[in-house]
């Protein structure tokens, strides 16, 4: 807070498109909260958890491809995660450049579905889409056992509530005068509202698909109203039911020294006026928030594929040769990209 985000820091996990600052709703609190509470460190745990899982709001698709700032190793990370998956992106930096290029070459052969020696935007998009989905479902699989206490392959609202808020509910006096009390008081009904929205058959029990919608509502059409509502609740500090420009800016920047706003903040103010405030009344209503964070007809995989083709495409024929990709190996699988050793033994349909 108080400093500009680095270039491309606005991008989040692979399911989102390049150049979109994503303000996703705060995720449900994990069971770890209850466990740490018993050790008397709940405030610290909550602060760390909310800081670590805070998600950014979508702002807008990228401007023209050619206007992007130069890439650096840090900003390549989004490309690698989109190309190969976020979880796998943590160990590839242990490989030497030669090993990275060798593995990338095998991946390129698999992406080139028609075997013509050229990778098109469409072929890259087809590759990226299951990578995006894999992240979401892998995430759900990792936490499933923490909530499915009776091992019936379903998670009831009571199971989730007890796993997440059980200690708080059983020992309310411990939290009465703490900031954690206010956090739980806010998050519990919010989680319940989201859980019920994801529960399509209304039985207060989530299947894996319903629980996936609960944890990743921005990925499901029937959950988008919840995403909009939670975004509004997060940013609307004066409680008037709208997001004005100052609230919009405060969500991404705060003054620490009362000095002049940096250029990127001034640019965001222009974006608010020119692109977000559609009816020009100086504030965003729910429809405008939806247009902002959930732009229609925006294909995240297509946008990322276009970018991945554009950057290395020296002759600008909108296709990549294997040589062009390997010459830009760091963009695809460089440091912090992925450990694709395991996935290279699989068919891509399994991803």
C-alpha atoms as a printed R data frame, in Angstrom:
    type eleno elety resid chain resno       x       y       z
1   ATOM     1    CA   UNK     A     1   0.000   0.000   0.000
2   ATOM     2    CA   UNK     A     2   1.197   3.455  -0.785
3   ATOM     3    CA   UNK     A     3   3.354   2.515  -3.739
4   ATOM     4    CA   UNK     A     4   2.527   1.832  -7.362
5   ATOM     5    CA   UNK     A     5   2.139  -1.715  -8.461
6   ATOM     6    CA   UNK     A     6   4.934  -2.935 -10.716
7   ATOM     7    CA   UNK     A     7   4.120  -3.398 -14.393
8   ATOM     8    CA   UNK     A     8   1.723  -6.285 -14.899
9   ATOM     9    CA   UNK     A     9   1.347  -6.801 -11.158
10  ATOM    10    CA   UNK     A    10  -2.337  -6.416 -11.830
11  ATOM    11    CA   UNK     A    11  -2.564  -9.941 -13.119
12  ATOM    12    CA   UNK     A    12  -3.695 -12.717 -10.907
13  ATOM    13    CA   UNK     A    13  -3.954 -16.464 -11.343
14  ATOM    14    CA   UNK     A    14  -4.103 -18.147 -14.726
15  ATOM    15    CA   UNK     A    15  -7.868 -18.006 -15.007
16  ATOM    16    CA   UNK     A    16  -7.624 -14.267 -15.584
17  ATOM    17    CA   UNK     A    17  -6.565 -12.344 -18.594
18  ATOM    18    CA   UNK     A    18  -3.448 -10.324 -19.100
19  ATOM    19    CA   UNK     A    19  -3.688  -6.702 -18.177
20  ATOM    20    CA   UNK     A    20  -6.756  -7.087 -16.015
21  ATOM    21    CA   UNK     A    21  -6.499  -5.976 -12.430
22  ATOM    22    CA   UNK     A    22  -8.755  -8.400 -10.723
23  ATOM    23    CA   UNK     A    23 -10.597  -7.458  -7.580
24  ATOM    24    CA   UNK     A    24 -12.062 -10.766  -6.658
25  ATOM    25    CA   UNK     A    25 -14.147 -11.154  -3.550
26  ATOM    26    CA   UNK     A    26 -12.321 -12.043  -0.378
27  ATOM    27    CA   UNK     A    27 -12.087 -15.819  -0.213
28  ATOM    28    CA   UNK     A    28 -13.569 -17.748   2.680
29  ATOM    29    CA   UNK     A    29 -11.357 -18.041   5.722
30  ATOM    30    CA   UNK     A    30  -9.608 -21.430   5.913
31  ATOM    31    CA   UNK     A    31  -9.791 -23.844   8.857
32  ATOM    32    CA   UNK     A    32  -6.292 -22.728   9.880
33  ATOM    33    CA   UNK     A    33  -7.924 -19.728  11.525
34  ATOM    34    CA   UNK     A    34  -9.625 -21.882  14.131
35  ATOM    35    CA   UNK     A    35  -6.458 -23.849  14.824
36  ATOM    36    CA   UNK     A    36  -4.311 -20.767  15.287
37  ATOM    37    CA   UNK     A    37  -6.989 -19.250  17.511
38  ATOM    38    CA   UNK     A    38  -6.338 -21.881  20.111
39  ATOM    39    CA   UNK     A    39  -2.760 -20.704  20.300
40  ATOM    40    CA   UNK     A    40  -3.774 -17.123  20.921
41  ATOM    41    CA   UNK     A    41  -2.376 -15.842  17.640
42  ATOM    42    CA   UNK     A    42  -5.624 -15.346  15.783
43  ATOM    43    CA   UNK     A    43  -5.164 -11.659  15.032
44  ATOM    44    CA   UNK     A    44  -1.821 -12.265  13.399
45  ATOM    45    CA   UNK     A    45  -3.142 -15.247  11.507
46  ATOM    46    CA   UNK     A    46  -6.127 -13.350  10.154
47  ATOM    47    CA   UNK     A    47  -3.989 -10.448   9.099
48  ATOM    48    CA   UNK     A    48  -1.563 -12.680   7.275
49  ATOM    49    CA   UNK     A    49  -4.272 -14.786   5.683
50  ATOM    50    CA   UNK     A    50  -6.292 -11.869   4.419
51  ATOM    51    CA   UNK     A    51  -3.170 -10.185   3.129
52  ATOM    52    CA   UNK     A    52  -1.980 -13.304   1.353
53  ATOM    53    CA   UNK     A    53  -5.275 -14.209  -0.260
54  ATOM    54    CA   UNK     A    54  -6.501 -10.713  -1.101
55  ATOM    55    CA   UNK     A    55  -7.364 -10.657  -4.755
56  ATOM    56    CA   UNK     A    56  -7.280  -7.774  -7.158
57  ATOM    57    CA   UNK     A    57 -10.202  -6.405  -9.090
58  ATOM    58    CA   UNK     A    58 -10.445  -6.561 -12.836
59  ATOM    59    CA   UNK     A    59  -9.903  -3.129 -14.316
60  ATOM    60    CA   UNK     A    60  -9.794  -3.514 -18.063
61  ATOM    61    CA   UNK     A    61  -8.303  -5.510 -20.905
62  ATOM    62    CA   UNK     A    62  -4.875  -4.484 -22.067
63  ATOM    63    CA   UNK     A    63  -4.345  -1.581 -24.353
64  ATOM    64    CA   UNK     A    64  -2.831  -2.286 -27.729
65  ATOM    65    CA   UNK     A    65  -0.197  -4.974 -27.576
66  ATOM    66    CA   UNK     A    66   2.531  -2.758 -28.881
67  ATOM    67    CA   UNK     A    67   2.052  -0.238 -26.069
68  ATOM    68    CA   UNK     A    68   3.060  -2.581 -23.283
69  ATOM    69    CA   UNK     A    69   6.165  -1.818 -21.246
70  ATOM    70    CA   UNK     A    70   9.200  -4.053 -21.696
71  ATOM    71    CA   UNK     A    71   9.025  -7.364 -19.901
72  ATOM    72    CA   UNK     A    72  11.396  -8.272 -17.112
73  ATOM    73    CA   UNK     A    73  11.949 -11.519 -15.268
74  ATOM    74    CA   UNK     A    74   9.409 -10.676 -12.596
75  ATOM    75    CA   UNK     A    75   6.673  -9.652 -15.004
76  ATOM    76    CA   UNK     A    76   7.212 -12.825 -17.052
77  ATOM    77    CA   UNK     A    77   5.802 -14.774 -14.112
78  ATOM    78    CA   UNK     A    78   2.215 -14.262 -15.231
79  ATOM    79    CA   UNK     A    79   3.049 -15.590 -18.692
80  ATOM    80    CA   UNK     A    80   4.638 -18.698 -17.197
81  ATOM    81    CA   UNK     A    81   1.736 -19.324 -14.856
82  ATOM    82    CA   UNK     A    82  -0.787 -18.921 -17.665
83  ATOM    83    CA   UNK     A    83   1.243 -21.151 -19.949
84  ATOM    84    CA   UNK     A    84   2.025 -23.913 -17.480
85  ATOM    85    CA   UNK     A    85  -0.071 -23.513 -14.340
86  ATOM    86    CA   UNK     A    86   0.498 -21.664 -11.100
87  ATOM    87    CA   UNK     A    87   1.225 -24.583  -8.817
88  ATOM    88    CA   UNK     A    88   3.798 -26.043 -11.175
89  ATOM    89    CA   UNK     A    89   5.457 -22.658 -11.493
90  ATOM    90    CA   UNK     A    90   7.381 -22.906  -8.232
91  ATOM    91    CA   UNK     A    91  10.182 -25.341  -8.976
92  ATOM    92    CA   UNK     A    92  11.156 -24.882 -12.612
93  ATOM    93    CA   UNK     A    93  13.759 -22.324 -11.601
94  ATOM    94    CA   UNK     A    94  15.843 -25.225 -10.317
95  ATOM    95    CA   UNK     A    95  16.473 -26.301 -13.894
96  ATOM    96    CA   UNK     A    96  19.352 -25.044 -15.965
97  ATOM    97    CA   UNK     A    97  18.574 -23.009 -19.100
98  ATOM    98    CA   UNK     A    98  19.439 -25.998 -21.271
99  ATOM    99    CA   UNK     A    99  17.088 -28.261 -19.324
100 ATOM   100    CA   UNK     A   100  14.358 -25.646 -19.490
101 ATOM   101    CA   UNK     A   101  14.710 -25.310 -23.247
102 ATOM   102    CA   UNK     A   102  14.708 -29.075 -23.725
103 ATOM   103    CA   UNK     A   103  11.448 -29.459 -21.810
104 ATOM   104    CA   UNK     A   104   9.926 -26.451 -23.516
105 ATOM   105    CA   UNK     A   105  10.720 -27.972 -26.885
106 ATOM   106    CA   UNK     A   106   8.697 -31.061 -25.953
107 ATOM   107    CA   UNK     A   107   5.797 -28.882 -24.873
108 ATOM   108    CA   UNK     A   108   5.908 -26.931 -28.142
109 ATOM   109    CA   UNK     A   109   5.635 -30.180 -30.104
110 ATOM   110    CA   UNK     A   110   2.467 -30.994 -28.167
111 ATOM   111    CA   UNK     A   111   0.956 -27.535 -28.630
112 ATOM   112    CA   UNK     A   112   1.551 -27.673 -32.391
113 ATOM   113    CA   UNK     A   113  -1.497 -29.869 -32.916
114 ATOM   114    CA   UNK     A   114  -1.376 -29.946 -36.721
115 ATOM   115    CA   UNK     A   115   2.346 -30.604 -36.814
116 ATOM   116    CA   UNK     A   116   3.137 -27.856 -39.298
117 ATOM   117    CA   UNK     A   117   6.019 -26.476 -37.246
118 ATOM   118    CA   UNK     A   118   4.129 -23.279 -36.339
119 ATOM   119    CA   UNK     A   119   2.266 -22.413 -33.143
120 ATOM   120    CA   UNK     A   120  -0.778 -20.238 -33.737
121 ATOM   121    CA   UNK     A   121  -2.776 -18.159 -31.285
122 ATOM   122    CA   UNK     A   122  -5.596 -20.682 -31.490
123 ATOM   123    CA   UNK     A   123  -3.276 -23.581 -30.653
124 ATOM   124    CA   UNK     A   124  -1.904 -21.663 -27.668
125 ATOM   125    CA   UNK     A   125  -5.419 -20.830 -26.492
126 ATOM   126    CA   UNK     A   126  -6.409 -24.496 -26.659
127 ATOM   127    CA   UNK     A   127  -3.353 -25.307 -24.536
128 ATOM   128    CA   UNK     A   128  -3.927 -22.545 -21.961
129 ATOM   129    CA   UNK     A   129  -7.618 -23.203 -21.246
130 ATOM   130    CA   UNK     A   130  -7.134 -26.531 -19.423
131 ATOM   131    CA   UNK     A   131  -4.172 -25.058 -17.553
132 ATOM   132    CA   UNK     A   132  -6.509 -22.397 -16.201
133 ATOM   133    CA   UNK     A   133  -9.134 -24.944 -15.212
134 ATOM   134    CA   UNK     A   134  -6.561 -27.206 -13.613
135 ATOM   135    CA   UNK     A   135  -5.532 -24.494 -11.180
136 ATOM   136    CA   UNK     A   136  -9.092 -24.028  -9.969
137 ATOM   137    CA   UNK     A   137  -9.893 -27.691  -9.460
138 ATOM   138    CA   UNK     A   138  -6.476 -28.484  -7.972
139 ATOM   139    CA   UNK     A   139  -7.054 -25.719  -5.463
140 ATOM   140    CA   UNK     A   140 -10.378 -27.213  -4.434
141 ATOM   141    CA   UNK     A   141  -8.873 -30.698  -4.171
142 ATOM   142    CA   UNK     A   142  -6.182 -29.456  -1.812
143 ATOM   143    CA   UNK     A   143  -8.623 -28.016   0.712
144 ATOM   144    CA   UNK     A   144 -11.462 -30.511   0.310
145 ATOM   145    CA   UNK     A   145 -10.414 -32.802   3.150
146 ATOM   146    CA   UNK     A   146 -10.202 -29.885   5.571
147 ATOM   147    CA   UNK     A   147 -13.939 -29.327   5.239
148 ATOM   148    CA   UNK     A   148 -15.380 -32.741   4.364
149 ATOM   149    CA   UNK     A   149 -15.225 -33.949   7.951
150 ATOM   150    CA   UNK     A   150 -17.481 -36.975   7.558
151 ATOM   151    CA   UNK     A   151 -15.821 -38.079   4.290
152 ATOM   152    CA   UNK     A   152 -19.084 -38.356   2.383
153 ATOM   153    CA   UNK     A   153 -17.742 -36.458  -0.643
154 ATOM   154    CA   UNK     A   154 -19.963 -33.502   0.166
155 ATOM   155    CA   UNK     A   155 -19.448 -30.428   2.333
156 ATOM   156    CA   UNK     A   156 -22.413 -29.176   4.279
157 ATOM   157    CA   UNK     A   157 -22.722 -25.591   5.430
158 ATOM   158    CA   UNK     A   158 -22.417 -26.832   9.012
159 ATOM   159    CA   UNK     A   159 -19.183 -28.653   8.214
160 ATOM   160    CA   UNK     A   160 -17.736 -25.568   6.594
161 ATOM   161    CA   UNK     A   161 -18.926 -23.276   9.381
162 ATOM   162    CA   UNK     A   162 -17.491 -25.480  12.125
163 ATOM   163    CA   UNK     A   163 -14.185 -25.974  10.309
164 ATOM   164    CA   UNK     A   164 -13.778 -22.245   9.759
165 ATOM   165    CA   UNK     A   165 -15.592 -20.536  12.619
166 ATOM   166    CA   UNK     A   166 -16.069 -23.300  15.163
167 ATOM   167    CA   UNK     A   167 -13.652 -21.986  17.780
168 ATOM   168    CA   UNK     A   168 -15.027 -18.471  17.456
169 ATOM   169    CA   UNK     A   169 -18.620 -19.680  17.797
170 ATOM   170    CA   UNK     A   170 -17.756 -21.851  20.781
171 ATOM   171    CA   UNK     A   171 -15.741 -19.182  22.604
172 ATOM   172    CA   UNK     A   172 -17.342 -15.839  21.749
173 ATOM   173    CA   UNK     A   173 -16.177 -14.162  24.971
174 ATOM   174    CA   UNK     A   174 -12.547 -14.480  23.852
175 ATOM   175    CA   UNK     A   175 -13.264 -12.313  20.823
176 ATOM   176    CA   UNK     A   176 -15.744  -9.814  22.224
177 ATOM   177    CA   UNK     A   177 -13.351  -6.873  22.471
178 ATOM   178    CA   UNK     A   178 -10.986  -7.759  19.639
179 ATOM   179    CA   UNK     A   179 -10.817  -6.722  16.024
180 ATOM   180    CA   UNK     A   180 -11.090 -10.424  15.171
181 ATOM   181    CA   UNK     A   181 -14.662 -10.345  16.489
182 ATOM   182    CA   UNK     A   182 -15.574  -7.773  13.853
183 ATOM   183    CA   UNK     A   183 -13.802  -9.770  11.148
184 ATOM   184    CA   UNK     A   184 -15.682 -12.943  12.007
185 ATOM   185    CA   UNK     A   185 -18.940 -11.074  12.419
186 ATOM   186    CA   UNK     A   186 -18.556  -9.754   8.880
187 ATOM   187    CA   UNK     A   187 -17.197 -12.879   7.214
188 ATOM   188    CA   UNK     A   188 -19.580 -15.486   8.642
189 ATOM   189    CA   UNK     A   189 -22.814 -14.129   7.096
190 ATOM   190    CA   UNK     A   190 -20.931 -13.240   3.941
191 ATOM   191    CA   UNK     A   191 -19.684 -16.807   3.591
192 ATOM   192    CA   UNK     A   192 -23.156 -18.153   4.283
193 ATOM   193    CA   UNK     A   193 -24.652 -15.940   1.597
194 ATOM   194    CA   UNK     A   194 -22.047 -17.069  -0.914
195 ATOM   195    CA   UNK     A   195 -22.427 -20.731   0.086
196 ATOM   196    CA   UNK     A   196 -26.196 -20.558  -0.487
197 ATOM   197    CA   UNK     A   197 -25.684 -18.891  -3.862
198 ATOM   198    CA   UNK     A   198 -23.371 -21.715  -4.941
199 ATOM   199    CA   UNK     A   199 -25.784 -24.373  -3.635
200 ATOM   200    CA   UNK     A   200 -27.873 -24.830  -6.762
201 ATOM   201    CA   UNK     A   201 -30.176 -27.517  -5.387
202 ATOM   202    CA   UNK     A   202 -30.701 -25.686  -2.111
203 ATOM   203    CA   UNK     A   203 -29.864 -28.574   0.204
204 ATOM   204    CA   UNK     A   204 -27.159 -26.620   2.103
205 ATOM   205    CA   UNK     A   205 -24.650 -29.255   1.021
206 ATOM   206    CA   UNK     A   206 -21.994 -28.621  -1.598
207 ATOM   207    CA   UNK     A   207 -20.847 -31.072  -4.212
208 ATOM   208    CA   UNK     A   208 -17.326 -30.567  -5.544
209 ATOM   209    CA   UNK     A   209 -18.667 -28.435  -8.370
210 ATOM   210    CA   UNK     A   210 -20.758 -26.332  -6.002
211 ATOM   211    CA   UNK     A   211 -17.834 -25.937  -3.610
212 ATOM   212    CA   UNK     A   212 -15.661 -24.887  -6.529
213 ATOM   213    CA   UNK     A   213 -18.217 -22.180  -7.301
214 ATOM   214    CA   UNK     A   214 -18.105 -21.143  -3.647
215 ATOM   215    CA   UNK     A   215 -14.320 -20.801  -3.594
216 ATOM   216    CA   UNK     A   216 -13.990 -19.379  -7.128
217 ATOM   217    CA   UNK     A   217 -17.240 -17.510  -7.793
218 ATOM   218    CA   UNK     A   218 -15.769 -15.380 -10.564
219 ATOM   219    CA   UNK     A   219 -15.516 -18.519 -12.715
220 ATOM   220    CA   UNK     A   220 -19.250 -19.316 -12.641
221 ATOM   221    CA   UNK     A   221 -22.017 -17.419 -14.366
222 ATOM   222    CA   UNK     A   222 -24.573 -17.955 -11.587
223 ATOM   223    CA   UNK     A   223 -22.125 -16.522  -9.027
224 ATOM   224    CA   UNK     A   224 -21.323 -13.266 -10.775
225 ATOM   225    CA   UNK     A   225 -23.910 -11.263  -8.856
226 ATOM   226    CA   UNK     A   226 -22.140 -12.300  -5.639
227 ATOM   227    CA   UNK     A   227 -18.815 -11.151  -7.080
228 ATOM   228    CA   UNK     A   228 -20.329  -7.757  -7.909
229 ATOM   229    CA   UNK     A   229 -22.028  -7.419  -4.529
230 ATOM   230    CA   UNK     A   230 -18.912  -8.344  -2.530
231 ATOM   231    CA   UNK     A   231 -16.820  -5.967  -4.599
232 ATOM   232    CA   UNK     A   232 -19.262  -3.154  -3.882
233 ATOM   233    CA   UNK     A   233 -19.267  -3.962  -0.172
234 ATOM   234    CA   UNK     A   234 -15.473  -3.979  -0.061
235 ATOM   235    CA   UNK     A   235 -14.933  -0.626  -1.761
236 ATOM   236    CA   UNK     A   236 -18.010   1.372  -0.773
237 ATOM   237    CA   UNK     A   237 -16.647   2.871   2.432
238 ATOM   238    CA   UNK     A   238 -19.351   5.513   2.890
239 ATOM   239    CA   UNK     A   239 -22.146   2.986   2.487
240 ATOM   240    CA   UNK     A   240 -24.108   4.852  -0.166
241 ATOM   241    CA   UNK     A   241 -24.376   1.835  -2.451
242 ATOM   242    CA   UNK     A   242 -21.995   3.227  -5.068
243 ATOM   243    CA   UNK     A   243 -18.240   3.420  -5.708
244 ATOM   244    CA   UNK     A   244 -17.005   6.943  -6.247
245 ATOM   245    CA   UNK     A   245 -13.638   7.801  -7.754
246 ATOM   246    CA   UNK     A   246 -11.847   8.262  -4.438
247 ATOM   247    CA   UNK     A   247 -13.108   4.878  -3.202
248 ATOM   248    CA   UNK     A   248 -12.029   3.329  -6.485
249 ATOM   249    CA   UNK     A   249  -8.513   4.732  -6.088
250 ATOM   250    CA   UNK     A   250  -8.311   3.933  -2.370
251 ATOM   251    CA   UNK     A   251  -8.780   0.254  -3.208
252 ATOM   252    CA   UNK     A   252  -5.399   0.228  -4.942
253 ATOM   253    CA   UNK     A   253  -3.452   3.146  -3.445
254 ATOM   254    CA   UNK     A   254  -3.285   5.047  -0.169
255 ATOM   255    CA   UNK     A   255  -1.420   8.236   0.612
256 ATOM   256    CA   UNK     A   256   1.242   7.812   3.248
257 ATOM   257    CA   UNK     A   257   2.934  11.182   3.038
258 ATOM   258    CA   UNK     A   258   0.205  13.383   1.501
259 ATOM   259    CA   UNK     A   259   2.471  13.972  -1.482
260 ATOM   260    CA   UNK     A   260   1.391  14.143  -5.114
261 ATOM   261    CA   UNK     A   261  -0.190  11.079  -6.633
262 ATOM   262    CA   UNK     A   262   2.085   9.077  -8.920
263 ATOM   263    CA   UNK     A   263   1.386   9.027 -12.628
264 ATOM   264    CA   UNK     A   264  -0.136   5.560 -12.580
265 ATOM   265    CA   UNK     A   265  -2.782   6.731 -10.086
266 ATOM   266    CA   UNK     A   266  -3.625   9.714 -12.288
267 ATOM   267    CA   UNK     A   267  -3.972   7.275 -15.173
268 ATOM   268    CA   UNK     A   268  -6.367   5.160 -13.110
269 ATOM   269    CA   UNK     A   269  -8.477   8.247 -12.416
270 ATOM   270    CA   UNK     A   270  -8.683   8.828 -16.148
271 ATOM   271    CA   UNK     A   271  -9.690   5.206 -16.644
272 ATOM   272    CA   UNK     A   272 -12.450   5.652 -14.074
273 ATOM   273    CA   UNK     A   273 -13.803   8.713 -15.869
274 ATOM   274    CA   UNK     A   274 -13.366   7.466 -19.414
275 ATOM   275    CA   UNK     A   275 -14.168   3.753 -19.177
276 ATOM   276    CA   UNK     A   276 -15.695   2.737 -15.845
277 ATOM   277    CA   UNK     A   277 -18.210   5.537 -15.176
278 ATOM   278    CA   UNK     A   278 -20.447   4.785 -18.129
279 ATOM   279    CA   UNK     A   279 -23.250   7.219 -17.299
280 ATOM   280    CA   UNK     A   280 -20.815   9.954 -16.203
281 ATOM   281    CA   UNK     A   281 -22.428  10.594 -12.822
282 ATOM   282    CA   UNK     A   282 -19.140  10.368 -10.929
283 ATOM   283    CA   UNK     A   283 -19.794   6.978  -9.353
284 ATOM   284    CA   UNK     A   284 -20.214   3.317 -10.227
285 ATOM   285    CA   UNK     A   285 -23.474   1.463  -9.685
286 ATOM   286    CA   UNK     A   286 -23.756  -2.335  -9.724
287 ATOM   287    CA   UNK     A   287 -24.095  -2.522 -13.503
288 ATOM   288    CA   UNK     A   288 -20.983  -0.408 -13.980
289 ATOM   289    CA   UNK     A   289 -19.093  -2.489 -11.415
290 ATOM   290    CA   UNK     A   290 -20.100  -5.610 -13.321
291 ATOM   291    CA   UNK     A   291 -18.863  -4.056 -16.565
292 ATOM   292    CA   UNK     A   292 -15.601  -3.174 -14.793
293 ATOM   293    CA   UNK     A   293 -14.724  -6.442 -13.065
294 ATOM   294    CA   UNK     A   294 -16.508  -8.917 -15.352
295 ATOM   295    CA   UNK     A   295 -16.174  -7.556 -18.902
296 ATOM   296    CA   UNK     A   296 -18.345  -9.421 -21.375
297 ATOM   297    CA   UNK     A   297 -16.914 -11.171 -24.390
298 ATOM   298    CA   UNK     A   298 -13.429 -11.189 -22.905
299 ATOM   299    CA   UNK     A   299 -11.668 -14.508 -23.354
300 ATOM   300    CA   UNK     A   300  -8.807 -14.690 -20.862
301 ATOM   301    CA   UNK     A   301  -7.094 -17.576 -22.621
302 ATOM   302    CA   UNK     A   302  -7.388 -15.808 -25.972
303 ATOM   303    CA   UNK     A   303  -5.912 -12.617 -24.529
304 ATOM   304    CA   UNK     A   304  -2.982 -14.446 -22.970
305 ATOM   305    CA   UNK     A   305  -2.368 -16.461 -26.132
306 ATOM   306    CA   UNK     A   306  -2.312 -13.270 -28.213
307 ATOM   307    CA   UNK     A   307   0.242 -11.777 -25.878
308 ATOM   308    CA   UNK     A   308   2.428 -14.879 -25.843
309 ATOM   309    CA   UNK     A   309   2.462 -14.866 -29.639
310 ATOM   310    CA   UNK     A   310   3.014 -11.118 -29.975
311 ATOM   311    CA   UNK     A   311   6.091 -10.754 -27.782
312 ATOM   312    CA   UNK     A   312   8.388 -13.312 -29.461
313 ATOM   313    CA   UNK     A   313   6.937 -12.919 -32.973
314 ATOM   314    CA   UNK     A   314   9.794 -10.996 -34.594
315 ATOM   315    CA   UNK     A   315   8.467 -11.213 -38.142
316 ATOM   316    CA   UNK     A   316   4.920 -10.369 -36.989
317 ATOM   317    CA   UNK     A   317   3.226 -13.137 -38.950
318 ATOM   318    CA   UNK     A   318   1.088 -13.914 -35.888
319 ATOM   319    CA   UNK     A   319   2.567 -17.392 -35.605
320 ATOM   320    CA   UNK     A   320   5.572 -18.706 -33.729
321 ATOM   321    CA   UNK     A   321   8.177 -21.119 -34.920
322 ATOM   322    CA   UNK     A   322   9.718 -23.467 -32.410
323 ATOM   323    CA   UNK     A   323  12.914 -21.450 -32.714
324 ATOM   324    CA   UNK     A   324  11.124 -18.207 -31.825
325 ATOM   325    CA   UNK     A   325   9.663 -19.819 -28.715
326 ATOM   326    CA   UNK     A   326  12.950 -21.356 -27.611
327 ATOM   327    CA   UNK     A   327  14.724 -18.036 -28.165
328 ATOM   328    CA   UNK     A   328  12.255 -16.609 -25.636
329 ATOM   329    CA   UNK     A   329  12.279 -19.614 -23.309
330 ATOM   330    CA   UNK     A   330  12.450 -17.422 -20.207
331 ATOM   331    CA   UNK     A   331   9.064 -15.909 -21.025
332 ATOM   332    CA   UNK     A   332   7.438 -19.341 -21.209
333 ATOM   333    CA   UNK     A   333   9.259 -21.519 -18.686
334 ATOM   334    CA   UNK     A   334  12.052 -19.455 -17.197
335 ATOM   335    CA   UNK     A   335  12.777 -18.785 -13.546
336 ATOM   336    CA   UNK     A   336   9.700 -19.325 -11.374
337 ATOM   337    CA   UNK     A   337   7.797 -20.748 -14.305
338 ATOM   338    CA   UNK     A   338   6.963 -24.374 -13.620
339 ATOM   339    CA   UNK     A   339   8.269 -27.818 -13.027
340 ATOM   340    CA   UNK     A   340   6.802 -29.524 -15.994
341 ATOM   341    CA   UNK     A   341   8.758 -32.726 -15.586
342 ATOM   342    CA   UNK     A   342   5.732 -34.534 -14.221
343 ATOM   343    CA   UNK     A   343   3.271 -33.070 -16.697
344 ATOM   344    CA   UNK     A   344   5.453 -33.972 -19.642
345 ATOM   345    CA   UNK     A   345   4.678 -37.606 -18.890
346 ATOM   346    CA   UNK     A   346   0.936 -36.946 -19.156
347 ATOM   347    CA   UNK     A   347  -1.389 -36.307 -22.015
348 ATOM   348    CA   UNK     A   348  -2.579 -32.717 -22.009
349 ATOM   349    CA   UNK     A   349  -6.161 -33.961 -21.692
350 ATOM   350    CA   UNK     A   350  -5.298 -34.944 -18.122
351 ATOM   351    CA   UNK     A   351  -4.305 -31.394 -17.133
